[in-house]
């Protein structure tokens, strides 16, 4: 909850007063909807590894808006990404270990995958000439 009208650079990095409320004060229906949309967004964009999917929720009316997908969320002492994971019981060091393990798995899978283009007969000569 920003202490200013907008969560701008000053509110985020230069001034005290913005409150990080974890877990967010949402009802179970809102939580389920946001979780479902976040996962669906992640999969629709064919992302892997880490990302933070951010939403806005109107105070009046409760309308939900997808704000952004941050594929390189911050990892500073004030960053939301590690704080959100910590609130679920995954401390910073374990989060880093999990992300490294995932990256190594993805790298290993890519190393095992071989790509080959099969050209129609005679096409190779046309490419060389």
HELIX and SHEET records of a PDB file:
HELIX    1   1 UNK A    9  UNK A    9  1                                   1    
HELIX    2   2 UNK A   10  UNK A   14  3                                   5    
HELIX    3   3 UNK A   28  UNK A   44  1                                  17    
HELIX    4   4 UNK A   80  UNK A   87  1                                   8    
HELIX    5   5 UNK A   92  UNK A  112  1                                  21    
HELIX    6   6 UNK A  123  UNK A  128  1                                   6    
SHEET    1   A 2 UNK A  52  UNK A  57  0                                        
SHEET    2   A 2 UNK A  64  UNK A  70 -1                                        
END                                                                             
